[in-house]
Amino acid sequence: MQAVLLAAGACVLAAGCSAAGSTSGTAAVLGRAAAGNVPAPSAARPANGASGVGAAASAGTTAGLAAVPLPGGQSVIFTASLSLRTRDVPGTVARATRVAESAGGYVSREHATVVQAARHATPVVDIQFKVPAAAYQPTLTALSGLGTKRSETQQAQDVTGTVADVNSRVASAEAAIAQLRRLLTRAGSVGGLLDVQDQINLEEASLEALQSQQRALARETTYATISLTVTRTAPPPAHSHHHKAAAGFLRGLTAGWHALRTAVTWFLTLAGAMLPFLVPAGLVALAAIAGRRWWLGRRRAGGSPAAD
């Protein structure tokens, strides 16, 4: 009986050899169970008190959790960042969303802001898409044609080794838990039963962490991530027409002021040229007026006695 029990313990030890340090605990529990004359484990059904997580693990159901490999057997995480300029930011974002959804993807995050620059409000939209890895390149190419490309970065991270390691550790943890549950049904003492149950709980906690990491890798390798930033281009043409009208008014005002200065200059030049002639002419005119008055005065004086 002891030989059979030790053989079962060796099986559990081999099954949990890669389960992140849980092998030593399992082996210790088996040793304590052997000291308590626990019967050899057999292919019996799990105990009725098994938890839901342990029952699922013992069934070995990991469908849909494994990372999706590429045709070459590799598991790669694709990420890309794309920045576009366009005149119609909401329309471009709507078209980009339709492109991603038509490829089987979805919007995972969206954030819209308004940036004040050069006395004008510029809308900026940051949106993140999750698209199937098989449609990653065609979707990125289609998104690049929705506006004027400012920048683009791409990254591919090979996680084939990580995926294989996590899958192996999950399988080992499931096998160890299944073996411990078979041992639990044959425990011959309360102490041995509690030791085995404690080790099962530890194994289940480790398995849950491994399965969570497995699901995260599956999501990251199944769906590529594309981050898109859309900003508006230069202000509308009406703004430039306003500046042109203002520049035309200032140009006309400058031309009119220059014409006025030219006219005044010509007038003053003509007045200065005529001034030397006006002084003698004025003196002659004054002398003529004075002579005419004197002659009229003499005439009146000479004709007055005859009239009496």
C-alpha positions as CSV (number, residue, x, y, z in Angstrom):
1,M,0.0,0.0,0.0
2,Q,2.8,2.4,0.8
3,A,4.5,1.7,-2.5
4,V,1.3,2.4,-4.4
5,L,0.8,5.7,-2.5
6,L,4.4,6.8,-3.1
7,A,3.9,6.1,-6.8
8,A,0.8,8.3,-6.9
9,G,2.8,11.0,-5.1
10,A,5.5,10.8,-7.8
11,C,2.8,11.2,-10.5
12,V,1.5,14.4,-8.8
13,L,5.1,15.7,-8.4
14,A,5.7,15.2,-12.1
15,A,2.4,16.8,-13.2
16,G,3.0,19.9,-11.1
17,C,6.7,20.4,-11.9
18,S,6.1,23.6,-13.8
19,A,3.3,25.1,-11.8
20,A,5.3,28.0,-10.2
21,G,6.6,26.4,-7.0
22,S,3.5,24.5,-6.1
23,T,5.2,21.1,-6.5
24,S,7.0,21.2,-3.2
25,G,3.8,21.9,-1.3
26,T,2.0,19.0,-3.1
27,A,4.8,16.6,-2.4
28,A,4.8,17.6,1.3
29,V,1.0,17.0,1.5
30,L,1.4,13.6,-0.1
31,G,4.1,12.8,2.4
32,R,1.9,13.7,5.3
33,A,-0.9,11.7,3.8
34,A,1.3,8.7,3.4
35,A,2.3,9.0,7.1
36,G,-1.4,8.9,8.0
37,N,-2.0,5.6,6.0
38,V,-4.1,7.3,3.4
39,P,-5.3,4.7,0.8
40,A,-3.9,4.9,-2.7
41,P,-5.8,7.3,-5.1
42,S,-7.9,5.8,-7.8
43,A,-9.8,7.2,-10.7
44,A,-12.8,8.1,-8.6
45,R,-15.2,11.0,-9.1
46,P,-14.4,14.3,-7.3
47,A,-15.6,14.9,-3.8
48,N,-19.0,16.4,-3.4
49,G,-17.5,19.4,-1.5
50,A,-15.3,20.4,-4.4
51,S,-15.5,24.1,-5.4
52,G,-16.7,25.3,-8.8
53,V,-13.2,26.4,-9.8
54,G,-11.7,23.0,-8.9
55,A,-14.5,21.1,-10.7
56,A,-14.0,23.1,-13.9
57,A,-10.2,22.7,-13.7
58,S,-10.6,18.9,-13.2
59,A,-12.8,18.8,-16.2
60,G,-9.9,20.4,-18.2
61,T,-12.2,22.9,-20.0
62,T,-9.9,25.6,-21.4
63,A,-11.6,26.0,-24.8
64,G,-11.4,29.6,-26.0
65,L,-8.6,30.6,-23.7
66,A,-5.6,29.7,-25.7
67,A,-3.9,32.4,-27.8
68,V,-4.6,32.3,-31.5
69,P,-1.3,31.5,-33.3
70,L,-0.3,32.8,-36.7
71,P,0.0,30.5,-39.7
72,G,3.6,30.1,-39.0
73,G,2.9,28.9,-35.4
74,Q,3.8,32.2,-33.8
75,S,1.7,34.3,-31.4
76,V,2.2,38.0,-32.0
77,I,0.7,41.1,-30.4
78,F,0.2,43.8,-33.1
79,T,-0.1,47.5,-32.1
80,A,-0.1,50.7,-34.2
81,S,-0.5,54.4,-33.7
82,L,-1.8,56.6,-36.5
83,S,-2.3,60.4,-36.7
84,L,-4.4,62.1,-39.4
85,R,-5.4,65.7,-40.3
86,T,-8.8,66.3,-41.9
87,R,-11.3,69.2,-42.4
88,D,-14.2,67.1,-41.1
89,V,-13.2,65.5,-37.8
90,P,-16.5,63.9,-36.8
91,G,-17.1,62.6,-40.3
92,T,-13.6,61.0,-40.4
93,V,-14.1,59.4,-37.0
94,A,-17.4,57.9,-38.2
95,R,-15.9,56.5,-41.4
96,A,-13.0,55.0,-39.4
97,T,-15.4,53.4,-37.0
98,R,-17.3,51.8,-40.0
99,V,-14.0,50.5,-41.4
100,A,-13.0,48.8,-38.1
101,E,-16.5,47.3,-37.6
102,S,-16.6,46.0,-41.2
103,A,-13.3,44.2,-40.5
104,G,-14.9,42.5,-37.4
105,G,-13.4,44.9,-34.8
106,Y,-14.9,47.4,-32.3
107,V,-14.1,50.7,-30.5
108,S,-12.4,50.0,-27.2
109,R,-11.8,53.7,-26.2
110,E,-12.6,57.2,-27.5
111,H,-11.7,60.6,-26.1
112,A,-12.5,64.0,-27.7
113,T,-11.0,67.4,-26.7
114,V,-10.8,70.9,-28.1
115,V,-7.4,72.6,-28.2
116,Q,-7.1,76.4,-28.4
117,A,-4.4,77.4,-30.9
118,A,-3.8,80.7,-32.7
119,R,-7.2,82.1,-31.5
120,H,-9.0,79.2,-33.1
121,A,-10.6,76.1,-31.4
122,T,-9.2,72.9,-32.9
123,P,-11.0,69.6,-32.2
124,V,-8.9,66.5,-31.5
125,V,-10.3,63.0,-31.2
126,D,-8.3,60.0,-29.9
127,I,-10.0,56.7,-30.6
128,Q,-8.7,53.1,-30.2
129,F,-9.8,50.1,-32.2
130,K,-9.6,46.4,-31.6
131,V,-9.5,44.5,-34.9
132,P,-8.8,40.8,-35.7
133,A,-5.1,40.1,-36.1
134,A,-5.8,38.7,-39.6
135,A,-7.4,42.0,-40.7
136,Y,-4.8,44.2,-39.0
137,Q,-2.8,45.4,-42.1
138,P,-5.8,46.0,-44.4
139,T,-7.6,47.9,-41.7
140,L,-4.5,50.1,-41.0
141,T,-4.1,50.8,-44.7
142,A,-7.8,51.8,-45.0
143,L,-7.6,54.1,-42.0
144,S,-4.5,55.8,-43.4
145,G,-6.4,56.9,-46.5
146,L,-9.1,58.8,-44.5
147,G,-7.0,62.0,-44.2
148,T,-3.6,63.5,-44.4
149,K,-1.2,61.3,-42.6
150,R,1.0,63.1,-40.0
151,S,2.7,60.1,-38.3
152,E,2.4,56.3,-38.1
153,T,4.2,53.8,-35.9
154,Q,3.8,50.0,-35.8
155,Q,5.0,47.4,-33.4
156,A,4.9,43.5,-33.4
157,Q,5.7,41.7,-30.2
158,D,6.4,37.9,-30.5
159,V,4.9,36.1,-27.4
160,T,5.1,32.6,-28.7
161,G,7.3,31.4,-25.9
162,T,5.2,33.1,-23.2
163,V,2.0,31.6,-24.6
164,A,3.5,28.1,-24.7
165,D,4.9,28.4,-21.2
166,V,1.5,29.6,-19.7
167,N,-0.4,26.9,-21.5
168,S,2.0,24.3,-20.2
169,R,1.7,25.6,-16.6
170,V,-2.1,25.6,-16.8
171,A,-2.1,22.0,-18.0
172,S,0.3,21.0,-15.2
173,A,-1.8,22.8,-12.5
174,E,-5.0,21.1,-13.8
175,A,-3.4,17.7,-13.6
176,A,-2.1,18.4,-10.1
177,I,-5.5,19.5,-8.8
178,A,-7.1,16.4,-10.4
179,Q,-4.6,14.1,-8.7
180,L,-5.1,15.8,-5.4
181,R,-8.8,15.5,-5.6
182,R,-8.5,11.7,-6.2
183,L,-6.2,11.6,-3.2
184,L,-8.8,13.6,-1.2
185,T,-11.5,10.9,-1.6
186,R,-9.1,8.3,0.0
187,A,-7.9,10.3,2.9
188,G,-7.9,8.2,6.1
189,S,-7.6,10.9,8.7
190,V,-9.0,14.4,9.4
191,G,-5.5,15.8,9.4
192,G,-4.6,14.3,6.1
193,L,-7.9,15.5,4.7
194,L,-7.3,19.1,5.8
195,D,-3.7,19.1,4.4
196,V,-4.9,17.8,1.0
197,Q,-7.7,20.4,0.9
198,D,-5.3,23.2,1.8
199,Q,-3.0,22.2,-1.0
200,I,-5.9,22.0,-3.4
201,N,-6.9,25.6,-2.5
202,L,-3.4,26.8,-3.1
203,E,-3.3,25.0,-6.5
204,E,-6.6,26.5,-7.5
205,A,-5.5,30.0,-6.7
206,S,-2.4,29.5,-8.8
207,L,-4.5,28.1,-11.6
208,E,-6.8,31.1,-11.6
209,A,-3.9,33.5,-11.9
210,L,-2.5,31.4,-14.8
211,Q,-5.8,31.2,-16.6
212,S,-6.2,35.0,-16.2
213,Q,-2.8,35.5,-17.9
214,Q,-3.8,33.0,-20.5
215,R,-7.0,34.9,-21.3
216,A,-5.2,38.2,-21.5
217,L,-2.7,36.8,-24.0
218,A,-5.5,35.3,-26.0
219,R,-7.2,38.7,-26.3
220,E,-4.0,40.5,-27.2
221,T,-3.0,38.1,-29.8
222,T,-6.5,37.6,-31.3
223,Y,-7.2,41.3,-31.7
224,A,-4.7,43.9,-32.8
225,T,-4.8,47.4,-31.3
226,I,-4.9,50.5,-33.5
227,S,-4.8,54.0,-31.9
228,L,-6.0,56.8,-34.1
229,T,-5.7,60.5,-33.5
230,V,-7.7,62.9,-35.8
231,T,-7.2,66.7,-35.8
232,R,-8.6,69.4,-38.0
233,T,-6.6,71.1,-40.7
234,A,-6.0,74.9,-41.2
235,P,-8.9,77.3,-40.6
236,P,-11.6,77.7,-43.3
237,P,-10.9,79.9,-46.4
238,A,-13.3,82.6,-45.1
239,H,-10.8,83.5,-42.5
240,S,-8.2,84.3,-45.1
241,H,-10.7,86.4,-47.1
242,H,-11.2,88.6,-44.1
243,H,-7.5,89.3,-43.9
244,K,-7.4,90.1,-47.6
245,A,-10.2,92.6,-47.3
246,A,-8.5,94.3,-44.4
247,A,-5.2,94.4,-46.3
248,G,-7.1,95.9,-49.3
249,F,-8.6,98.7,-47.2
250,L,-5.2,99.6,-45.7
251,R,-3.6,99.6,-49.1
252,G,-6.3,101.9,-50.4
253,L,-6.0,104.3,-47.4
254,T,-2.3,104.4,-47.9
255,A,-2.7,105.2,-51.6
256,G,-5.2,108.0,-50.9
257,W,-2.9,109.5,-48.3
258,H,0.0,109.5,-50.7
259,A,-2.2,111.1,-53.4
260,L,-3.3,113.9,-51.0
261,R,0.3,114.6,-50.0
262,T,1.3,114.8,-53.7
263,A,-1.6,117.3,-54.4
264,V,-0.7,119.5,-51.5
265,T,3.0,119.4,-52.6
266,W,2.1,120.5,-56.1
267,F,-0.2,123.2,-54.8
268,L,2.4,124.6,-52.5
269,T,5.0,124.4,-55.3
270,L,2.8,126.4,-57.6
271,A,2.0,129.0,-54.9
272,G,5.7,129.4,-54.2
273,A,6.4,129.9,-57.9
274,M,3.8,132.5,-58.3
275,L,4.6,134.5,-55.2
276,P,7.4,136.6,-56.7
277,F,5.1,137.8,-59.4
278,L,2.2,138.4,-57.1
279,V,4.0,141.0,-55.0
280,P,4.7,143.5,-57.9
281,A,1.3,142.8,-59.4
282,G,-0.2,143.6,-56.0
283,L,1.7,146.9,-55.8
284,V,0.6,147.9,-59.3
285,A,-2.9,147.1,-58.5
286,L,-2.8,149.1,-55.3
287,A,-1.3,152.1,-57.2
288,A,-4.0,151.8,-59.9
289,I,-6.7,151.7,-57.3
290,A,-5.2,154.8,-55.5
291,G,-4.8,156.7,-58.8
292,R,-8.4,156.0,-59.8
293,R,-9.7,157.2,-56.5
294,W,-7.6,160.4,-56.7
295,W,-8.9,161.1,-60.3
296,L,-12.5,160.5,-59.3
297,G,-12.0,162.8,-56.3
298,R,-10.7,165.6,-58.5
299,R,-13.5,165.1,-61.0
300,R,-16.1,165.4,-58.3
301,A,-14.4,168.4,-56.8
302,G,-14.2,170.2,-60.3
303,G,-17.8,169.6,-61.2
304,S,-19.4,170.7,-57.9
305,P,-19.3,174.6,-58.4
306,A,-20.8,174.3,-61.9
307,A,-23.7,172.4,-60.5
308,D,-24.5,175.2,-57.9
